[in-house]
Amino acid sequence: MIVLSNNGWFIPSIEPTEQRLLLQYYSRKYGTTIYHSINMSPSYIIQNGKVIWEDKKSSEKGRTP
């Protein structure tokens, strides 16, 4: 599954964490891999409920790669 997010969260916000937890839950529940591309937070890949890769570069000052 491919998920694209246009996240314009107010800082500080729990929304990015809540979104990641929900995606981890559904990945585990349905046994799917989720590729999550985000413009204001690090993008990541979730497989079987675990984050297996995270783009550390895009976390610098909220910029995208």
Secondary structure by P-SEA (a helix, b strand, c coil): cbbbbbcccccccaaaaaaaaaaaaaaaaaccccbbbbccccccccccccccccccccccccccc
